[in-house]
Amino acid sequence: MSKKNLNILIGILLFVLLGILIYFFFFFNKNQEAEIPTDPNGNGGLPVINFPGEDNENPLVDGDDPFDISFENDSIKQITKDAVGGFNFNTANNGEEEILFVDRINGHINKTSYDKSDEVEKISNTTIPKVYKSYFTNNNTKIIYQILDENNIDIIKTYFADINKPKELGDIEEGNLNATNTDELDETASADIEMEDIDNISEVRNGTLSGNFLLENISDIVKMSESKLFLMYNQKFDNDFQSLGAVFNTNTQNEYSKVSRFEFSEIGANKINADLVGITTKPKHDQIGYSWIFNTNTQKQDLILGPVLGLTTNYSPDGSKVLYSSSKNNRVKTYLYDMKTRILSTFPVNTMPEEKCVWNKTSDKIYCAIPLTIGSNNPDNWYKGAESFEDFLISYDLESQKMNFLYDNKYRLDLVDITLSPNEDFLLFQNKNDLSLWAFDLREIKNSTEEQEAAAE
C-alpha cells in the first residue's frame, strides 16, 4: 500500500472515531438510566440530560428551545402591604377563588380576591399577637396558629381553633366557608383562648375563635387533607433529641396516632399527597443530606436521595418525581429525578425547590421562582437572612420540556411559599423581605393554552 493511500485510510479512521466520540458525548448519555443520586457533589457522576445554558447561572436566553420567553408583568398583583402569617384559597358559592389571609401582627383573618383585592372582609378580629405561621383546615372552618413564646423564642406554641362566623356575615356549615344555614351563633361571645401570652383579646364584632393548644414545639405541620395533618416535633431520648411524626385528626382535635420515630433530629416534612410526605434533612451547603418518602398509613420509609450536599426537595403529587437542589462545588444546582424511569436530568435553571416551587395537580408542570443570582454558601445564607434573592417566575412543562417566563422581577421580590389555587387559576406567594402577600393570574395563559390545544385537535 502506498504512503498516500495509507494516510487517506488513517484519515478516514480518525474521522470515524471522532464521529463515534461525538455521538457518545452528546447523545448516548441521554438514554442512560440513572441510579439513585448518592454522591456528596450532587449527582454521583451519573449520566444526566443537560439543557442549554445549564453551566451558566440562570441566564435569560433568547427564546430558543427549550425556552419560550413571554413575560406577563400585568398579571402580578400585591394583595397586602402588611406582613401575612398564613394564607389559603377559598372557593365561593359562585365558583370564584377567594383569598384568605392572616395578619401576622394581630392574627386577624381576612378575605379578599384577586379581581377585588381592594375589598377586604374581616372574618375574625380575635387578636392573637405575633403569629409565626397559620394553616387553614376543614374547608377553611378551622385554623391552626403557631405563635412564638414572648419569653423564649425557641418555644413555639400551636393553637387549634374553630372559626365561628357571625350570622350577619353568613353562617358556617362544615365544608364551605360561604355556606349558609339557620343555626344560631353567638355574635358577641368572646374567644375561648387560654394562654398567658395572649392577654389582648379584641371584643368580637366580626367573628370568634374557640379551641385548644396542641403539643409545644411542633416544627412542621403538613396538611395532608382537610381533616388530616402530619405533625413533626422533637422529643428527648437518652439526653439526645430525635424527631417524631404523628397523624392528627382535625375533627377530634386531640387524637394523635401512628407516631413514628426518625433517625435525624433536624428534618423537615412536606406534603406529597393525602398519604405520603417527603422527609428531608435540614439543608446546609457543607453537610450531606438525605430524603425519604414516608407513608403516613403504613409508616414505611423509603430512602430516595442521599447523601447529597445542601439538599432541598420538592416531590410531585403522584410521588413519582422529585425536583431537588444540591450545593455542588458550593454552588446551588437543580435536578429532576424520575423515580419510575430512574432518569436524572439537570433542570434548566437553578433554584431551591422546597421553598420556591410548586407542582400542578397532574405532576406534569412545575412553577418556580428563580433567583437571578445565587451566591456561595447557600442555601444557608438565604435561610439565615444573610442574603436576599431577586426572583423571576417560570413554568416548566415536563412533557414538552418548554419553560415559560411569567414574571421578570419588576418588583425585586424574593418569593417563598408558592401555592397554586385548586382551579390552577392563580399562584399565591409571599415576599420574604417583608412577608407581604402577592398573587399571579394564570387565567389568560391557561385559556390561551386550552385554545391552542383545541385548535390542534
Secondary structure as GFF3:
##gff-version 3
##sequence-region A 1 457
A	DSSP	alpha_helix	3	26	.	.	.	ID=ss1
A	DSSP	three_ten_helix	28	31	.	.	.	ID=ss2
A	DSSP	beta_strand	67	69	.	.	.	ID=ss3
A	DSSP	three_ten_helix	73	75	.	.	.	ID=ss4
A	DSSP	beta_strand	76	78	.	.	.	ID=ss5
A	DSSP	beta_strand	84	91	.	.	.	ID=ss6
A	DSSP	beta_strand	97	103	.	.	.	ID=ss7
A	DSSP	beta_strand	109	113	.	.	.	ID=ss8
A	DSSP	beta_strand	121	124	.	.	.	ID=ss9
A	DSSP	beta_strand	131	137	.	.	.	ID=ss10
A	DSSP	beta_strand	142	148	.	.	.	ID=ss11
A	DSSP	beta_strand	156	164	.	.	.	ID=ss12
A	DSSP	three_ten_helix	167	169	.	.	.	ID=ss13
A	DSSP	beta_strand	208	213	.	.	.	ID=ss14
A	DSSP	beta_strand	218	223	.	.	.	ID=ss15
A	DSSP	beta_strand	228	237	.	.	.	ID=ss16
A	DSSP	beta_strand	240	249	.	.	.	ID=ss17
A	DSSP	beta_strand	255	261	.	.	.	ID=ss18
A	DSSP	beta_strand	267	271	.	.	.	ID=ss19
A	DSSP	beta_strand	276	281	.	.	.	ID=ss20
A	DSSP	beta_strand	288	295	.	.	.	ID=ss21
A	DSSP	beta_strand	301	309	.	.	.	ID=ss22
A	DSSP	beta_strand	312	315	.	.	.	ID=ss23
A	DSSP	beta_strand	321	328	.	.	.	ID=ss24
A	DSSP	beta_strand	331	338	.	.	.	ID=ss25
A	DSSP	beta_strand	343	346	.	.	.	ID=ss26
A	DSSP	alpha_helix	353	356	.	.	.	ID=ss27
A	DSSP	beta_strand	357	359	.	.	.	ID=ss28
A	DSSP	beta_strand	365	371	.	.	.	ID=ss29
A	DSSP	alpha_helix	380	384	.	.	.	ID=ss30
A	DSSP	beta_strand	391	397	.	.	.	ID=ss31
A	DSSP	beta_strand	402	407	.	.	.	ID=ss32
A	DSSP	beta_strand	415	420	.	.	.	ID=ss33
A	DSSP	beta_strand	426	431	.	.	.	ID=ss34
A	DSSP	beta_strand	437	441	.	.	.	ID=ss35
A	DSSP	alpha_helix	443	456	.	.	.	ID=ss36
###
